[in-house]
Amino acid sequence: MDQTASSTASPDLPRGASPKLTRGAIEQIVASGKRLLVQGGMGIHASDGLSGKVAAARSVRFVGVGTVSAVVKTEAMLRREIRRAQADAQGGYVGVNLMAAINREDFALAARVCIEEGVSFIVQGAGISREIVRWCKEGGVPFAGIVSSGRLAAMYEKWGADFLVAEGADAGGHIGDIDHPLPSLVEEVRAHSKLPVVAAGGVTAGDVAGYLEQGAAGVQLATRFIACKDGDTHAGFKEMHLGKTAEDVAIITSCVKGMKARAVRNAFTDALAAGQHFPPRSKAWFFGKDGYFGRKKACVECLAAELCKCRASNFQESFCITDALLKAAILGDKENGLFYTGQSITRIPEKDVSELKTVQELVDELDAELAQAERAEAPRRAMQPALAAAALSPRRPGAGGAREPDR
Ligand SMILES: Cc1cc2nc3c(=O)[nH]c(=O)nc-3n(C[C@H](O)[C@H](O)[C@H](O)COP(=O)(O)O)c2cc1C
């Protein structure tokens, strides 16, 4: 990525508008026999360049959906990334992931930008804000909630969400509930809500058919799209995702509310495990002379004050997450960067960056794998209309207990 350009340029593409991924639109897609293939938003800057490509991907069995990450983007960066994705998407679905844990003012501004730019949906993760649901309603933008419990799913449905992303224990980055495996979470969410559900967290090609049979309206993948030719991340970031085993995955305690998070194990995660802390350093190299929303100190106050353990401890504990994630995605610094990843990293087949595929090739692979699963399950395939109907109707309550909202 061109750091200078990304930090200072104003949006250079005209404002676009994406089709809206409403509950009705999803129900129509499912009724047509297709399912959603969503690329999960990845902050900071880890999913830049991917969203429009996933939205534009052609597939027999899937409708591609891209998600731009709004995390730690200035207004100009966010508008530019949305417009680039919309241009790449060729009329496909482009949504935006907004973390509710970020600074409240930045959160409100990002939401307004998304609504003005006519995105397909806003999806909220890492925290809960009810206001955003109202802003989306007023702005005519569908809203989706990321959930790690049936209770949260029911709450979002009551608030007026269009769809849900059920994110299980194997997901990348911050993990809502590290003890909740995805299959039982999908079951629980479907038991507590009638909304379309997208299954996320550790999903690889071989698992897709199973989640669709469970009644999911689609699947969301993020880690798989990191190991891809497309996308702006530094080659070192992509390399860190290749040839890894379970021993290469670390669970850290993030500065964001002390949540658990999954990352590639390296010198930085080992230092965190040993109790070292990493106060913020200047980010002028990335944001330029104007700073981040005019904030030029080492701490750019990206998170809500009470939710950042580093800031709340007067920088005596934890670490500056913006420094660590930028070092990984932008600089490819394999020792000092924080490389968020999902457990599915261990199932990425490519071993070298020269072998990486394009987004379209990855979608083709997923499509082919699903086709194979359908052939293997010929009697079930004959029941596709019934399965499609099942995806739109809730399971009977009772499977799994509701958990406390924890994001
Ligand atoms: C590098 C990385 C960064 C992520 N950043 C975010 C984020 O900013 N907000 C969010 O809601 N989810 C984030 N996620 C979670 C993904 O959007 C996705 O739901 C999850 O990782 C899916 O599991 P998978 O990676 O195994 O496919 C991130 C995941 C990764 C790997």
The ligand as an SDF file (V2000), in Angstrom:
LIG
                    3D

 31 33  0  0  0  0  0  0  0  0999 V2000
   -6.7570  -10.0170   10.3690 C   0  0  0  0  0  0  0  0  0  0  0  0
   -8.1840  -10.0480   10.8550 C   0  0  0  0  0  0  0  0  0  0  0  0
   -8.7660   -8.8680   11.2640 C   0  0  0  0  0  0  0  0  0  0  0  0
  -10.1140   -8.8610   11.6670 C   0  0  0  0  0  0  0  0  0  0  0  0
  -10.6990   -7.6690   12.0020 N   0  0  0  0  0  0  0  0  0  0  0  0
  -12.0060   -7.6200   12.3360 C   0  0  0  0  0  0  0  0  0  0  0  0
  -12.6390   -6.3710   12.6190 C   0  0  0  0  0  0  0  0  0  0  0  0
  -12.0370   -5.3140   12.5570 O   0  0  0  0  0  0  0  0  0  0  0  0
  -13.9580   -6.3940   12.9620 N   0  0  0  0  0  0  0  0  0  0  0  0
  -14.6750   -7.5690   13.0350 C   0  0  0  0  0  0  0  0  0  0  0  0
  -15.8670   -7.5240   13.3470 O   0  0  0  0  0  0  0  0  0  0  0  0
  -14.0920   -8.7490   12.7520 N   0  0  0  0  0  0  0  0  0  0  0  0
  -12.8030   -8.8110   12.3950 C   0  0  0  0  0  0  0  0  0  0  0  0
  -12.2130  -10.0160   12.0710 N   0  0  0  0  0  0  0  0  0  0  0  0
  -13.0610  -11.2420   12.0430 C   0  0  0  0  0  0  0  0  0  0  0  0
  -13.4920  -11.5710   10.6200 C   0  0  0  0  0  0  0  0  0  0  0  0
  -14.2520  -10.5570   10.0430 O   0  0  0  0  0  0  0  0  0  0  0  0
  -14.2780  -12.9000   10.4650 C   0  0  0  0  0  0  0  0  0  0  0  0
  -15.5670  -12.8350   10.9600 O   0  0  0  0  0  0  0  0  0  0  0  0
  -13.6490  -14.0950   11.0620 C   0  0  0  0  0  0  0  0  0  0  0  0
  -12.2620  -13.9970   11.1050 O   0  0  0  0  0  0  0  0  0  0  0  0
  -14.0670  -15.2890   10.2370 C   0  0  0  0  0  0  0  0  0  0  0  0
  -13.2890  -16.3810   10.5110 O   0  0  0  0  0  0  0  0  0  0  0  0
  -12.0980  -16.8600    9.5530 P   0  0  0  0  0  0  0  0  0  0  0  0
  -11.0860  -15.8080    9.5960 O   0  0  0  0  0  0  0  0  0  0  0  0
  -11.6910  -18.1310   10.1640 O   0  0  0  0  0  0  0  0  0  0  0  0
  -12.6640  -17.0540    8.1780 O   0  0  0  0  0  0  0  0  0  0  0  0
  -10.8700  -10.0630   11.6820 C   0  0  0  0  0  0  0  0  0  0  0  0
  -10.2440  -11.2610   11.3020 C   0  0  0  0  0  0  0  0  0  0  0  0
   -8.9240  -11.2610   10.8840 C   0  0  0  0  0  0  0  0  0  0  0  0
   -8.2970  -12.5540   10.4560 C   0  0  0  0  0  0  0  0  0  0  0  0
  1  2  1  0
  2  3  1  0
  2 30  2  0
  3  4  2  0
  4  5  1  0
  4 28  1  0
  5  6  2  0
  6  7  1  0
  6 13  1  0
  7  8  2  0
  7  9  1  0
  9 10  1  0
 10 11  2  0
 10 12  1  0
 12 13  2  0
 13 14  1  0
 14 15  1  0
 14 28  1  0
 15 16  1  0
 16 17  1  0
 16 18  1  0
 18 19  1  0
 18 20  1  0
 20 21  1  0
 20 22  1  0
 22 23  1  0
 23 24  1  0
 24 25  2  0
 24 26  1  0
 24 27  1  0
 28 29  2  0
 29 30  1  0
 30 31  1  0
M  END
$$$$
